[in-house]
Amino acid sequence: MTSLPDLFRFGARRPTVSVIRLQGPIGMGARSLTDAGLAPAIEAAFARKPAAVALQINSPGGSAVQSSLIAARIRRLADEKKVPVLAFVEDVAASGGYWLATAADEIWCDQGSMLGSIGVISAGFGFQDLIARLGVERRVHTAGRSKSLLDPFRPEKPEDVERLSRWLSQLHDVFIAHVRGRRGARLADNPDLFTGEVWIGQQAVTQGLADGVGHIAPVLKARFGDKVRFRRYGVRRSLLSRFGLALAQDAVELMEERAAFARFGL
């Protein structure tokens, strides 16, 4: 005969952890991570009152604004639902990818994970000599002294470069303030922490960028027991992409994605 305590144990709910996969560059095309694209997955991950939400992160960064919006949505729901959030870094969580990691209450990484790159970058090309050799004349007409900035088909102007540097510095200050606000006293007193430097594995833990070295399954089983279940969420690709009807666009965005990861030797 089954005892009453046995019945209670049989009927008890196993703890469930919602796992959100954040893979790829941020805000750099249809394949990338954006707040609008991730919103349904993030909202669903918090909707079923999970024991925790885990973020599986593998991102070299990208748009500062999209990084901020995604992280803010995660934090808002975590605070509303009173659900702890843990981030698990795979190959890289750099720049905007690290911004996403700071949405978590705890950050875990692999011994070989790359974290940090707390800085802002702007890159482009200059084609003025090329079009001159081709005999092409560039014609630009504007209303407003500052309307045409950093035109890739015209020589750089010192005042444009100075203006861009000012913008990047302002964004960098926002990034630093965000990381300090989220990591607080856990951060090491290191002058190189916000220079765009990257730290690997245990070094990232020593610098306070991560809380420990550990992988998602063993860490969460140690926290919630061997019977913990994982319910996975992520970005759903469009129907056209899934049936190969957007191959040209996918090929271009895949090259951009590879270039973004290649900055970290990946």
C-alpha positions in Angstrom: 0.0 0.0 0.0 1.3 3.4 -0.9 1.7 5.8 2.0 0.4 9.3 2.0 4.0 10.8 2.1 4.8 8.7 -1.0 1.8 10.1 -2.8 2.9 13.7 -2.0 6.4 12.9 -3.4 4.9 11.4 -6.6 2.8 14.4 -7.2 5.5 17.0 -6.5 6.5 19.2 -9.4 10.0 18.8 -10.7 11.8 22.2 -10.8 12.0 23.6 -14.3 14.6 26.0 -15.6 13.9 28.1 -18.7 16.9 28.2 -21.0 17.2 31.1 -23.5 19.8 30.8 -26.2 21.5 34.0 -27.2 23.7 33.1 -30.1 25.3 35.4 -32.6 25.9 39.1 -33.2 23.5 41.7 -31.9 21.4 43.9 -34.1 23.4 43.3 -37.3 20.7 41.8 -39.6 17.8 39.4 -39.8 19.9 36.5 -38.4 21.1 38.5 -35.4 19.8 39.1 -31.9 17.3 41.9 -31.5 14.9 42.9 -28.8 11.9 42.5 -31.2 13.1 39.1 -32.4 13.8 37.8 -28.9 10.8 39.3 -27.1 8.4 36.3 -27.6 11.0 33.8 -26.4 12.0 35.9 -23.3 8.4 36.6 -22.4 7.5 32.9 -22.7 10.6 31.8 -20.7 9.4 33.8 -17.7 5.7 33.1 -18.1 5.5 29.6 -16.6 7.1 30.6 -13.2 10.3 28.6 -13.6 12.7 28.0 -10.8 15.2 30.1 -12.7 16.1 31.4 -16.2 19.4 30.4 -17.7 21.0 32.4 -20.5 23.2 30.5 -22.9 25.4 33.2 -24.4 27.7 33.0 -27.4 28.0 36.5 -28.8 30.8 38.8 -30.0 28.6 41.9 -29.5 27.0 44.4 -31.9 24.4 47.1 -31.4 24.7 48.9 -28.0 21.0 49.8 -28.1 19.7 46.3 -28.9 22.0 44.9 -26.2 20.6 47.3 -23.7 17.0 46.6 -24.8 17.4 42.8 -24.6 19.1 43.0 -21.2 16.5 45.4 -19.8 13.7 43.2 -20.9 15.3 40.2 -19.1 15.9 42.3 -15.9 12.4 43.7 -15.9 10.8 40.3 -16.1 13.2 38.8 -13.5 12.3 41.5 -11.1 8.5 41.3 -11.8 8.4 37.5 -11.5 11.0 37.2 -8.7 12.9 34.7 -10.8 16.7 34.3 -10.5 18.7 34.6 -13.8 22.0 32.8 -14.4 24.2 33.4 -17.5 26.4 30.6 -19.0 29.0 31.9 -21.4 30.2 29.6 -24.2 32.9 30.7 -26.6 32.5 34.5 -26.1 30.5 37.1 -24.3 32.2 40.3 -25.5 31.1 43.9 -25.8 27.3 43.7 -26.3 27.5 40.0 -25.6 28.9 40.8 -22.2 26.1 43.4 -21.7 23.6 40.6 -22.2 25.5 38.5 -19.6 25.2 41.3 -17.0 21.4 40.8 -17.2 22.0 37.8 -15.0 22.4 37.6 -11.2 25.3 35.2 -11.7 27.7 34.7 -14.7 29.4 31.4 -15.3 31.9 30.5 -18.0 34.1 27.8 -19.4 37.8 27.7 -18.7 38.3 28.9 -22.3 35.4 31.4 -22.5 36.3 35.0 -23.5 34.6 37.8 -21.6 34.8 41.5 -21.5 35.8 43.8 -24.4 34.0 46.6 -22.5 34.4 49.3 -25.1 32.8 50.7 -28.2 34.0 50.4 -31.8 33.1 52.0 -35.1 34.6 50.6 -38.3 34.3 51.4 -42.0 36.1 51.9 -45.3 37.3 54.8 -47.4 36.8 54.7 -51.2 37.7 58.2 -52.3 40.9 57.1 -54.1 39.1 54.2 -55.8 36.3 56.3 -57.3 38.9 58.9 -58.3 40.8 56.3 -60.3 37.5 55.2 -61.9 36.8 58.7 -62.9 33.7 58.9 -60.7 32.7 62.3 -59.2 30.9 62.3 -55.9 28.1 64.8 -55.6 26.5 65.5 -52.2 24.1 68.3 -51.4 22.9 68.9 -47.9 20.8 71.4 -45.8 22.5 71.5 -42.4 26.2 71.9 -41.7 26.5 68.5 -40.0 24.3 66.5 -42.3 27.0 64.7 -44.3 29.4 63.0 -41.9 32.1 60.4 -42.5 31.2 59.9 -46.1 33.2 56.8 -47.2 33.6 58.3 -50.7 35.2 61.5 -49.5 38.4 62.1 -47.4 37.9 62.1 -43.7 37.5 65.5 -42.0 39.2 66.0 -38.6 36.0 67.6 -37.2 34.0 64.5 -38.3 36.5 62.1 -36.6 36.4 64.3 -33.4 32.6 64.2 -33.4 32.6 60.4 -33.8 35.1 60.0 -31.0 32.9 62.0 -28.8 29.9 59.8 -29.6 31.9 56.7 -28.9 33.2 58.1 -25.6 29.6 58.8 -24.5 28.5 55.3 -25.4 31.5 53.9 -23.6 30.6 55.8 -20.4 27.1 54.3 -20.6 28.5 50.8 -20.9 30.9 51.3 -18.0 28.1 52.7 -15.8 25.9 49.7 -16.7 28.6 47.1 -15.8 29.4 48.9 -12.6 25.8 49.0 -11.7 25.2 45.3 -12.3 28.5 43.9 -11.0 29.2 46.4 -8.2 31.8 45.3 -5.6 32.5 42.1 -7.4 34.6 44.0 -10.0 38.4 44.0 -9.4 40.1 47.4 -9.0 41.9 47.1 -12.3 42.5 50.2 -14.6 42.4 47.9 -17.7 39.0 46.6 -16.9 37.2 49.0 -19.2 39.8 49.4 -21.9 38.3 46.9 -24.2 40.5 44.1 -22.9 39.3 40.5 -22.9 39.8 38.0 -20.1 39.6 34.2 -20.4 38.0 31.7 -18.0 39.4 31.9 -14.5 41.0 35.3 -15.3 37.5 36.7 -15.9 36.4 35.3 -12.5 39.4 37.0 -10.9 38.5 40.3 -12.5 34.9 40.0 -11.3 33.5 39.7 -14.7 32.2 36.2 -13.9 31.3 34.4 -10.7 32.7 31.0 -11.4 33.8 28.4 -13.9 31.0 25.9 -14.6 28.7 24.5 -17.2 24.9 24.8 -17.3 23.8 21.2 -16.5 26.1 20.5 -13.5 25.6 24.0 -12.0 21.9 23.9 -12.2 21.6 20.3 -11.0 23.7 21.3 -8.0 21.4 24.2 -7.4 18.0 22.6 -8.0 18.6 18.8 -7.8 19.2 16.0 -10.3 15.6 16.0 -11.4 15.6 19.6 -12.7 14.1 19.9 -16.2 15.2 22.3 -18.9 12.7 24.1 -21.2 14.5 25.8 -24.1 13.7 29.0 -25.9 15.3 30.9 -28.7 14.8 32.9 -31.9 12.7 31.3 -34.5 13.8 31.8 -38.0 11.3 33.0 -40.6 9.5 30.6 -42.8 11.3 31.9 -45.9 14.7 31.4 -44.3 13.8 27.9 -43.1 12.9 26.8 -46.6 16.0 28.4 -48.2 14.2 31.2 -50.0 16.5 33.9 -48.5 19.8 32.2 -49.3 21.5 35.4 -50.7 20.6 37.5 -47.6 21.6 34.6 -45.3 25.0 34.3 -47.0 25.8 37.9 -46.6 24.7 37.9 -42.9 26.6 34.7 -42.3 29.8 36.4 -43.6 29.2 39.4 -41.3 28.6 37.0 -38.4 31.8 35.1 -39.1 33.7 38.4 -39.3 32.3 39.5 -35.9 33.4 36.2 -34.3 36.8 36.3 -36.1 37.8 39.4 -34.0 38.2 36.9 -31.1 39.9 34.2 -33.1 36.7 32.1 -33.3 
